[in-house]
Amino acid sequence: MFGIYGDDAISPAYACYNGLLALQHRGQESCGISVNDRGVIDSYKNMGLVSEVFNKDILNRLKGQMAIAHVRYSTAGGSVRENSQPLVMRYIKGALAIAHNGNLTNAYEIRRELEHRGAIFQTTIDSEAIAYLVARERINADTVEEAVARTMNQIEGAYSLLVMSPQKLIAARDPHGFRPLCMGKIGNSVVFASESCALAACGAEFVRDIEPGEIVVVDETGINSIKDNCPKNKKKSLCVFEYIYFARTDSEIDGISVYESRKEAGRILAREYPVDADIVIGVPESGIDAAIGYSEESGIPYEKGIVKNGYIGRTFIKPTQAERANSVKLKLNPLTSVLKGKRVVVIDDSIVRGTTCDRIVKMLRSAGATEVHLRISSPPFIWPCYYGTDIPSRGELIAVKHTIEEICELTGADTLGFLPPEKLSEMLFNKTDGFCDACFSGRYPTAVPKKTLEGKERGGVDYDQKITKKC
C-alpha cells in the first residue's frame, strides 16, 4: 500500500505510481490508484504490473490533493479485476476509498452477518467487509477516524489499512502489527507505505513506523495519532516472513534492517551447517543476502552463480502452481563458468511447496557443479498462514509430507539444512519485542478461523493431522 496527503507542489498520482513501483515485489497481479480532488474520488485499477496498467495519460487524469494506492497478491479471493484495490464505496455520508494489506481471521463471520442484513458484495475479498463496517459505523460516528476505531474493535487478524475520506487520510495497523506500515514526509506532504523503500522512491524522508493498534489521521489541521483504541494486552506479532522473503532488501521494518537480518540468517546457517565447499551462491533475490552472510562467516568465497531475468515476477506470489513452476524455468539461469567443477553451497530463502528447489539443484548440476549443498534461511513451513501469506492449507507444504532427509533426496542436493526455529530471534538480533512464527511453530497469536473466505488452492490434509517429528 501507498498513500499521500499532499499539496499543489506534488502530484499524488505520480507519487503513488513511483511508490507502487518500489512495492511491486509485494504483489504482481493487479494494482490501482484512487485520487481525491477536493472531495471527489476518482480511481483507476486493472490487472497487471504497475508499468503495464498506468501511463502518462491515465496519471495526468488522476488529479487531486491526496491519494491511496495498492498492489495485490491474492491470498483470499480470486485473482480477478473485481478484487483489485483500492476499493471505493459511495454511501449516505459520501465516499470512502480503502486499501488493505493482510488477512482477517473473522472475515467469514463478518461477511455472513452483513449479508444477512442485506449487504451485497461485489468482491470475494475480506477488504470489502472492512469497507462495509467503516461505512456502517460512520453513520453514527462523529468522525471517520472514530468509525475506523470502532471497526478495528470488530475485526481480527492482520490488517494494515489506508482509508481516504473526502477530507482525511487515515492509516491504521492492527494491534498485533502483523504487517508493516510506515510514515514519511516530502516537504509538507505526509506519506504512508508498506515499506520504507517506497518512501525513498518518491523522495520522502522516513519519519517512523506506525505502531501496532495505532491510528494516524492527516487532514488540513495536521497529523493526529490515536493510540488508546485497541486493547493493550495484544502481543506484538510482526510476520517474520517479512524479513525472510516479502520485504525488499533496502527496507527497514520496526527498526530492523531487512538486509542485515538476512545476512545474519546466513551466518547462523554457516555455524549450524558447515561444509567443505569452493563457493557460496544465492538464489536471487532474497537468497543473495543470506549467501553473503554465509560466506562471511564460513570464509568460503561468494560468487554470483545464478542470473535472474528481471522481467519475470516473484515465483512464490504467482497465483497458480502451474505459473510458479513455469516461472522458475524462465527467470533463473546458471553461470556455467562459475559453477563448473565446483562444490557449491546454494542459499535459498525458503522451501514452501517445493516448486523451485529441485529445479535449481538440477540446473546447478547441469552447469557442472560437482556437489550441491542446499541451505535454507528459514525453518520448514509446517502450518498454514491466516495473516496474508499464501499458505492456506497444510496439504500444500512439502515439509508436512516429508522429513528433512526426504526433502533433501527429493531436491537432489548432497546435503540440506534449514534455519533452526529457535534461531529466528537471533536472526532479528533479539531487538524485536515480538514476532509471528506460526507458519513454523503452529503457535498462532489469534484464534484460528474455523472457516475462511475462498482462496486459490486447497490441499487435502486436515489441519489437525499429526506431523512427523523432524530431526
Phi, psi and omega per residue, in radians:
M1 nan 2.687 3.080
F2 -2.610 2.455 3.107
G3 -2.587 2.647 3.137
I4 -2.545 2.328 2.940
Y5 -1.866 1.810 -2.928
G6 -1.940 -2.881 3.044
D7 -2.362 -3.052 -3.052
D8 -1.180 -0.239 -3.103
A9 -1.396 -0.261 -3.066
I10 -2.225 2.380 3.031
S11 -1.487 1.958 3.129
P12 -1.021 -0.627 -3.119
A13 -1.130 -0.787 3.138
Y14 -1.204 -0.627 3.074
A15 -1.089 -0.754 3.105
C16 -1.114 -0.722 3.126
Y17 -1.026 -0.842 3.129
N18 -1.138 -0.668 3.103
G19 -1.121 -0.733 3.132
L20 -1.165 -0.624 3.076
L21 -1.027 -0.685 3.126
A22 -1.279 -0.357 -3.133
L23 -1.808 0.137 -3.065
Q24 -1.005 -0.502 3.133
H25 -1.117 -0.318 -3.107
R26 -1.518 -0.191 3.135
G27 -3.054 2.319 -3.032
Q28 -2.296 0.256 -3.106
E29 -1.641 -0.731 -3.133
S30 -2.677 2.917 3.112
C31 -2.730 2.834 -3.128
G32 -2.856 2.745 3.075
I33 -2.340 2.315 3.025
S34 -2.067 2.225 -3.070
V35 -2.060 2.442 -3.135
N36 -1.884 2.015 3.115
D37 -1.953 1.616 3.132
R38 0.918 0.807 3.051
G39 1.706 -0.202 3.116
V40 -1.766 2.103 -3.078
I41 -1.723 2.171 3.086
D42 -2.082 2.549 -3.056
S43 -2.399 2.708 2.938
Y44 -2.533 2.272 3.110
K45 -2.677 2.703 -3.130
N46 -2.887 3.013 3.053
M47 -1.331 2.522 3.069
G48 2.117 3.113 3.122
L49 -1.314 2.795 -3.089
V50 -0.997 -0.783 -3.115
S51 -1.210 -0.352 3.111
E52 -1.497 -0.596 -3.041
V53 -1.421 -0.664 -3.027
F54 -1.902 2.548 3.004
N55 -2.438 3.131 -3.070
K56 -1.064 -0.698 -3.114
D57 -1.080 -0.761 -3.137
I58 -1.181 -0.801 -3.117
L59 -1.130 -0.661 3.116
N60 -1.170 -0.485 3.111
R61 -1.294 -0.499 -3.080
L62 -1.497 1.399 -3.109
K63 -1.693 2.583 3.110
G64 2.953 -2.984 -3.106
Q65 -1.940 -0.313 3.070
M66 -2.586 2.809 -3.082
A67 -2.798 2.742 2.956
I68 -2.279 2.690 -3.061
A69 -2.566 2.859 -2.997
H70 -2.711 2.453 2.876
V71 -2.019 2.467 -2.983
R72 -2.040 2.402 2.896
Y73 -2.244 2.006 -2.917
S74 -1.353 2.317 3.022
T75 -2.056 -0.900 2.994
A76 -1.953 2.256 -3.086
G77 1.647 2.502 -3.031
G78 -1.262 2.952 -3.140
S79 -1.564 1.387 -3.133
V80 -2.369 2.799 -3.052
R81 -1.047 -0.630 -3.105
E82 -1.038 -0.460 -3.105
N83 -1.604 0.018 3.114
S84 -1.257 2.746 -3.100
Q85 -2.163 2.901 0.048
P86 -1.190 2.678 3.021
L87 -1.589 2.339 3.104
V88 -2.026 2.196 3.141
M89 -2.116 2.409 3.048
R90 -2.016 2.183 -3.044
Y91 -2.458 -2.979 -2.964
I92 -1.088 -0.451 -3.124
K93 -1.619 -0.054 -3.123
G94 2.293 -2.229 -3.098
A95 -2.358 2.630 3.074
L96 -2.395 2.455 2.979
A97 -2.080 2.381 -3.059
I98 -2.339 2.362 2.989
A99 -2.143 2.460 -2.996
H100 -2.425 2.322 3.005
N101 -2.090 2.145 -3.131
G102 2.262 -3.046 3.087
N103 -2.355 2.339 3.040
L104 -1.428 2.456 3.102
T105 -1.554 -0.265 3.079
N106 -1.995 0.450 -3.113
A107 -1.094 -0.695 -3.109
Y108 -1.050 -0.835 -3.116
E109 -1.143 -0.716 3.129
I110 -1.116 -0.762 -3.111
R111 -1.105 -0.757 -3.136
R112 -1.123 -0.698 3.124
E113 -1.105 -0.745 3.117
L114 -1.160 -0.697 3.122
E115 -1.109 -0.674 3.116
H116 -1.184 -0.331 3.085
R117 -1.640 0.088 3.044
G118 1.805 0.053 -3.131
A119 -1.197 2.445 3.099
I120 -1.999 2.079 -3.080
F121 -1.651 2.436 3.119
Q122 -1.718 -0.211 -3.105
T123 -2.242 3.094 3.059
T124 -2.028 0.398 -3.091
I125 -1.874 2.685 -3.114
D126 -1.231 -0.348 3.137
S127 -1.067 -0.557 -3.139
E128 -1.198 -0.573 3.069
A129 -1.110 -0.689 3.086
I130 -1.080 -0.778 -3.133
A131 -1.056 -0.738 3.113
Y132 -1.075 -0.778 -3.109
L133 -1.121 -0.745 3.122
V134 -1.079 -0.765 3.135
A135 -1.113 -0.726 -3.136
R136 -1.139 -0.782 -3.123
E137 -1.199 -0.522 -3.109
R138 -1.134 -0.467 -3.110
I139 -1.058 -0.644 -3.099
N140 -1.884 0.002 -3.140
A141 -1.677 2.669 -3.138
D142 -1.298 -0.513 -3.083
T143 -2.415 2.860 3.080
V144 -1.139 -0.706 -3.125
E145 -1.125 -0.565 3.057
E146 -1.150 -0.678 3.090
A147 -1.121 -0.700 3.088
V148 -1.120 -0.742 3.131
A149 -1.079 -0.753 3.110
R150 -1.121 -0.678 3.115
T151 -1.116 -0.718 -3.129
M152 -1.080 -0.448 3.101
N153 -1.446 -0.039 3.098
Q154 -1.922 -0.451 -3.096
I155 -1.690 2.638 -3.121
E156 -2.272 2.681 3.117
G157 1.868 -2.594 -3.019
A158 -1.767 2.189 3.039
Y159 -2.758 2.061 2.802
S160 -1.835 2.264 -2.969
L161 -2.177 2.552 2.857
L162 -2.157 2.165 -3.135
V163 -2.138 2.183 -3.135
M164 -2.036 2.075 3.045
S165 -1.795 3.117 3.134
P166 -1.020 -0.500 -3.091
Q167 -2.045 -0.233 -2.963
K168 -2.326 2.658 2.958
L169 -2.052 2.199 -3.037
I170 -2.150 2.309 3.041
A171 -2.026 2.436 -3.132
A172 -2.550 2.558 -3.140
R173 -2.266 2.409 -3.069
D174 -1.088 2.776 -3.049
P175 -1.072 -0.397 3.095
H176 -1.520 -0.335 -3.111
G177 1.158 0.712 -3.092
F178 -1.024 -0.810 -3.073
R179 -1.928 2.557 -3.076
P180 -1.295 2.726 3.050
L181 -2.828 2.249 -3.091
C182 -2.332 2.918 -3.089
M183 -2.189 2.514 3.081
G184 -2.479 -3.127 3.141
K185 -2.456 2.448 2.941
I186 -2.126 1.780 -3.078
G187 1.064 -2.094 3.110
N188 -1.614 -0.015 -3.109
S189 -1.546 2.502 3.113
V190 -1.874 2.351 -3.057
V191 -2.196 2.470 3.029
F192 -2.149 2.539 -3.141
A193 -2.695 2.694 3.083
S194 -1.167 -0.521 3.119
E195 -2.431 2.652 -3.107
S196 -1.149 -0.424 3.122
C197 -1.069 -0.494 3.134
A198 -1.284 -0.460 3.085
L199 -1.147 -0.814 3.140
A200 -1.071 -0.586 -3.087
A201 -1.127 -0.462 -3.141
C202 -1.917 0.238 3.075
G203 1.420 0.307 -3.127
A204 -1.584 2.644 3.072
E205 -1.681 2.301 3.112
F206 -1.114 2.303 3.088
V207 -1.817 -1.017 3.130
R208 -3.003 2.948 2.999
D209 -1.438 2.565 2.976
I210 -1.279 2.304 -3.087
E211 -1.361 2.659 3.059
P212 -0.983 2.288 -3.140
G213 1.447 -0.039 -3.063
E214 -1.531 2.560 2.990
I215 -2.067 2.224 3.094
V216 -2.018 2.192 -3.095
V217 -1.977 2.266 3.084
V218 -2.115 2.209 3.046
D219 -2.592 -2.895 -3.059
E220 -1.143 -0.293 3.133
T221 -1.522 -0.218 -3.138
G222 2.199 -2.621 -3.077
I223 -1.933 2.287 3.113
N224 -2.227 2.304 -3.136
S225 -1.906 2.335 3.094
I226 -2.047 2.047 -3.070
K227 -2.121 -0.007 -3.054
D228 -1.841 0.343 -3.060
N229 -1.457 -0.799 -3.007
C230 -1.673 2.757 3.099
P231 -1.003 2.531 -3.078
K232 -1.516 -0.144 -3.051
N233 -1.566 0.184 3.132
K234 -1.395 2.253 3.133
K235 -1.350 2.315 3.089
K236 -1.094 2.329 -3.002
S237 -2.481 0.905 3.080
L238 -1.009 2.307 -3.113
C239 -1.067 2.059 -3.111
V240 -1.199 -0.358 3.114
F241 -1.190 -0.307 3.008
E242 -1.011 -0.775 -3.132
Y243 -1.308 -0.599 -3.091
I244 -1.285 -0.722 -2.962
Y245 -2.434 -0.940 -2.909
F246 -1.031 -0.908 -2.945
A247 -1.269 2.719 3.085
R248 -1.369 2.599 -3.042
T249 -0.936 -0.659 -3.050
D250 -1.541 0.210 3.087
S251 -1.577 2.727 2.995
E252 -2.179 2.206 -3.072
I253 -2.103 2.158 3.138
D254 0.861 0.737 3.037
G255 1.455 0.092 -3.114
I256 -2.096 2.236 3.113
S257 -1.242 2.242 3.111
V258 -1.105 -0.735 -3.140
Y259 -1.056 -0.843 -3.107
E260 -1.170 -0.629 3.131
S261 -1.171 -0.652 3.109
R262 -1.232 -0.667 3.053
K263 -1.077 -0.713 3.137
E264 -1.122 -0.634 3.067
A265 -1.056 -0.701 3.091
G266 -1.121 -0.697 3.105
R267 -1.097 -0.715 3.115
I268 -1.090 -0.760 3.126
L269 -1.073 -0.657 3.132
A270 -1.139 -0.633 3.121
R271 -1.313 -0.657 -3.082
E272 -1.391 -0.597 -3.051
Y273 -2.318 1.194 3.107
P274 -1.240 2.682 3.141
V275 -2.765 2.599 3.033
D276 -1.376 2.136 -3.118
A277 -2.682 2.935 -3.107
D278 -1.684 -0.642 -3.113
I279 -2.503 2.756 3.002
V280 -2.038 2.311 3.069
I281 -2.260 2.792 3.104
G282 -2.096 2.583 3.045
V283 -1.446 2.085 -3.093
P284 -1.084 2.554 -0.108
E285 -1.715 -0.687 -2.953
S286 -1.255 -0.184 3.055
G287 -1.464 -0.290 -3.058
I288 -1.169 -0.769 -3.109
D289 -1.083 -0.738 3.112
A290 -1.154 -0.594 3.111
A291 -1.135 -0.676 3.087
I292 -1.085 -0.748 3.097
G293 -1.107 -0.725 3.107
Y294 -1.071 -0.754 -3.139
S295 -1.106 -0.798 -3.134
E296 -1.068 -0.706 -3.095
E297 -1.311 -0.675 -3.034
S298 -1.529 -0.414 -3.041
G299 1.446 0.010 3.084
I300 -1.401 2.302 -3.066
P301 -1.058 2.448 3.035
Y302 -1.550 2.370 3.080
E303 -2.337 2.700 3.000
K304 -1.497 1.807 -3.052
G305 -1.830 -0.243 -3.124
I306 -2.298 2.295 3.093
V307 -1.792 2.347 -3.134
K308 -1.819 2.356 2.974
N309 -1.327 1.930 -3.060
G310 -1.180 -0.135 -3.101
Y311 -1.719 0.093 3.063
I312 -1.860 2.314 -3.058
G313 -1.241 3.089 -3.127
R314 -1.200 2.285 -3.028
T315 -1.155 -0.746 -3.041
F316 -1.038 -0.602 -3.035
I317 -1.737 0.309 2.930
K318 -1.206 2.536 -2.994
P319 -1.274 -0.386 -3.124
T320 -2.269 2.763 3.137
Q321 -1.087 -0.701 -3.135
A322 -1.072 -0.722 3.125
E323 -1.166 -0.661 3.128
R324 -1.106 -0.776 -3.113
A325 -1.128 -0.727 -3.118
N326 -1.207 -0.602 -3.116
S327 -1.136 -0.570 -3.141
V328 -1.069 -0.727 -3.131
K329 -1.139 -0.589 -3.040
L330 -1.490 -0.530 -2.919
K331 -1.689 -0.313 -3.067
L332 -2.089 2.415 3.105
N333 -2.490 2.360 -3.079
P334 -1.409 2.667 3.017
L335 -1.666 1.692 -3.048
T336 -1.032 -0.669 -3.112
S337 -1.095 -0.469 3.132
V338 -1.493 -0.632 -2.956
L339 -1.588 -0.481 -2.995
K340 -1.046 2.173 3.099
G341 1.337 0.196 -3.051
K342 -1.881 2.588 2.939
R343 -1.536 2.087 -2.914
V344 -2.022 2.305 2.882
V345 -1.733 2.115 -3.137
V346 -2.014 2.251 -3.101
I347 -1.863 2.221 3.009
D348 -2.151 2.796 -3.039
D349 -1.374 -0.520 -3.070
S350 -2.908 2.816 2.902
I351 -2.185 1.905 -3.096
V352 -1.771 -1.255 3.136
R353 -1.664 -0.221 -3.081
G354 1.464 0.317 -3.079
T355 -1.150 -0.722 -2.932
T356 -1.828 -0.484 -2.901
C357 -1.137 -0.711 -3.127
D358 -1.184 -0.629 3.114
R359 -1.172 -0.633 3.135
I360 -1.169 -0.773 3.133
V361 -1.094 -0.780 3.108
K362 -1.073 -0.696 3.140
M363 -1.082 -0.746 -3.133
L364 -1.183 -0.690 3.116
R365 -1.172 -0.681 3.130
S366 -1.160 -0.400 3.106
A367 -1.496 -0.003 3.033
G368 1.881 0.056 3.100
A369 -1.112 2.284 -3.120
T370 -1.456 -0.518 3.061
E371 -2.425 2.534 3.084
V372 -2.272 2.011 3.137
H373 -1.923 1.961 -3.019
L374 -1.621 2.218 3.095
R375 -2.189 2.362 -3.035
I376 -2.048 2.177 -3.047
S377 -1.498 0.509 2.984
S378 -2.577 2.789 3.029
P379 -1.233 2.978 3.072
P380 -1.158 2.396 3.047
F381 -1.397 2.084 -3.118
I382 -2.286 0.035 3.118
W383 -2.393 2.584 3.113
P384 -1.233 2.754 3.085
C385 -1.876 2.371 3.108
Y386 -1.931 0.182 -2.954
Y387 -2.065 0.276 3.023
G388 2.088 0.124 3.003
T389 -1.840 2.432 -3.007
D390 -1.361 1.169 3.048
I391 -2.283 1.264 -2.964
P392 -1.390 -0.304 3.137
S393 -2.639 2.646 -3.088
R394 -1.229 -0.297 3.120
G395 -1.130 -0.304 -3.137
E396 -1.572 -0.159 -2.953
L397 -1.680 2.111 -3.070
I398 -1.130 -0.549 -3.095
A399 -1.314 -0.205 3.044
V400 -1.361 -0.627 -3.038
K401 -1.579 -0.332 -3.014
H402 -2.391 2.612 3.009
T403 -1.308 2.969 3.120
I404 -1.080 -0.691 3.113
E405 -1.089 -0.696 3.127
E406 -1.198 -0.671 3.095
I407 -1.105 -0.719 3.111
C408 -1.031 -0.761 3.139
E409 -1.159 -0.698 -3.132
L410 -1.150 -0.618 -3.139
T411 -1.336 -0.401 -3.083
G412 1.477 0.169 3.134
A413 -1.356 2.747 3.070
D414 -1.293 -0.734 3.042
T415 -2.464 2.807 -3.116
L416 -2.481 2.349 3.069
G417 -2.461 2.272 3.076
F418 -1.752 2.685 3.006
L419 -1.085 2.196 3.122
P420 -1.098 2.378 -3.112
P421 -0.982 -0.612 -3.105
E422 -1.248 -0.129 -3.136
K423 -1.693 0.026 -3.115
L424 -1.063 -0.749 3.135
S425 -1.147 -0.571 3.083
E426 -1.165 -0.617 3.080
M427 -1.074 -0.525 3.126
L428 -1.685 0.286 3.067
F429 1.044 0.403 3.139
N430 0.952 0.470 -3.102
K431 -1.582 -0.394 -3.040
T432 -1.448 2.580 3.087
D433 -1.665 0.315 3.055
G434 2.680 2.434 3.072
F435 -2.590 2.809 3.134
C436 -1.687 2.152 3.056
D437 -2.167 0.496 -3.030
A438 -1.037 -0.561 -3.130
C439 -1.190 -0.313 3.087
F440 -1.778 -0.557 -2.990
S441 -1.921 -0.408 -3.030
G442 1.411 0.073 3.115
R443 -1.600 1.690 -3.073
Y444 -1.527 2.363 3.133
P445 -1.249 -0.321 3.135
T446 -2.211 2.991 3.052
A447 -1.094 2.421 3.127
V448 -1.323 2.266 -3.116
P449 -1.160 2.407 3.072
K450 -1.329 -0.553 3.094
K451 -2.355 2.514 3.109
T452 -2.182 2.767 3.038
L453 -1.137 2.690 -3.076
E454 -1.033 2.246 3.088
G455 -1.800 -2.742 -3.080
K456 -1.704 -0.581 -3.047
E457 -2.436 2.539 3.089
R458 -2.318 2.409 3.077
G459 -1.686 3.055 -3.081
G460 -1.807 0.273 -3.090
V461 -1.789 2.304 3.103
D462 -1.141 2.589 -3.111
Y463 -1.120 -0.502 -3.067
D464 -1.694 0.256 3.095
Q465 -1.124 2.440 3.131
K466 -1.271 2.610 -3.110
I467 -1.880 2.434 3.011
T468 -1.130 2.228 -3.123
K469 -1.121 2.297 -3.129
K470 -1.555 2.582 3.073
C471 -1.470 nan nan
